[in-house]
């Protein structure tokens, strides 16, 4: 299946990572071919991608935020859970995985993938259904960070069991009274952080599979942060714990 990736940073990262098949690159006529766009053209030439200069309206039909460039590629290359575990072993690091339970908003998923890549997770695990996949909109929202991640689509409860067998402590992010404050929880060592659905949180079986629940303190008038913001905060807290 083919798809269009648009935006200068997402297109650049797709070209740079060499994980997809590439078909053609469209550039808006009249744009200045310098900076990141010049780098895109150099990578396209190196990978022998056909380049077309087209009217901007043709790119507009692909959606907003294209910044004058779009790349036709194969679909997102998902990985397997063993690949994620193997990566941690190859790096000689305690396992660090982000588990996403039915995140459905592409912007939230893209933000979480961007943060996950920034903090150095070994991979991201998500369900097989009822979730946002790594679509072009998600690639755009992640600013291309998705292209550097191992993302597996699996049965979550089974995956959590496998992560536990690999030595991971499973922490579920939740706003209930049962949750331990994130700044007091043990987040160092091998860890799988579970972030639930934007509205309903974790499903009961996924919640039950967690070793502990972690929450963020709330002192304002708004009931909670959205899934992407809350997940990003705890991911960085885990990174700090791992570095200590």
Helices and strands as residue ranges (DSSP letters): E 2-6, H 8-17, E 22-28, H 36-46, E 50-54, H 56-60, E 69-74, H 81-91, E 96-100, H 106-119, E 123-126, H 136-141, G 145-148, E 151-153, H 156-165, E 169-173, E 180-181, E 191-195, H 204-209, E 212-215, H 227-243
